[in-house]
Amino acid sequence: MSSRAPRPGERVRDVDWTSTLRASLLRRGHPGLGSTVLPRDLRVRLRRTTEKVFVLFLVDASDSMGAGRRLAVVKASVLALLRRAYQQRHMVGVIAFGGRQAQLLLRPTASVSLARRALYQLRPEGATPMADALAQGLKLLHEVGSRGTAGSKIVVLLSDGEANVPLHQNADPQQEVMDLLPRVKQQADELICIDTKTLAAGRVQEMLRFAETAGGRYYGAEALSAGRVLSAVGRAESSSGSPERSGQTGEARGEQ
């Protein structure tokens, strides 16, 4: 079992005394020069743990251009994540938003069969109630966090960004999304915004604006494939699992 020096400000709970005494001897250079152990000699035991990763998909199921491809990518991505869950410990949840409200389609699970049955119901429908999806996502993230069932939480938002159904009467649905997304990012370790709208001159890229507002990772429409989505999730896992977080938090990161 390996050990390391404590990080600045870290509360030391599991001291590796063998490594600590070895560091003390090396510092003093000779066993006969006293037996004082200084704070800089402390070593913390490293234990091998496999933490579960919860990936929450917020999927635009509105009946807009490209809906069929968007939903096909989500289905393939969710099932691919769960098929390798035994090795990599994924749990997946899906909230679909189309019509007048969002729907919790799949509660957090590692079951491929449950996911397949839930995703079978995923069909394009009506308008884009994105704010409702974010509000439901916040509740689910809080639930997963309070239960301690996941070591890290990643949110994947796939949409063209054209939110047009308000959560509250007479509210601006775009502004509601802008207000909710930073709260989602606070609950999650990583937020991935995948834009399903192709880039064109004069076209507003709402998803880029959303990612910039929340400090999430932005991917353009070229990332709309199961392989690219899984790669994006993998990069987010590496970032959220590292001891020191990237200094890019707080600004959108456009990635290929």
Buried (B, 14 or more C-beta within 10 A) or exposed (E): EEBEBBEEEEEBEEBBEEBBBBBBBEEBEEEEEEEEBEEEBBBBBEEEEEEBBBBBBBBBBBBBEBBEEBBBBBBBBBBBBBEEBEEEBBBBBBBBBBBEBBBBBBBBBBBBEBBBEBBEEBEBBBBBBBBBBBBBBBEBBEEBBEEEEBBBBBBBBBBBBBBBBBBEEEEEBBEBBBBBBBBBBEBBBBBBBBBBBBEEEEEEBBBBBBBBBBBBBBBBBEBBBBEBBBBBBEBBBEBBEEEEEEEEEEEBBEBE
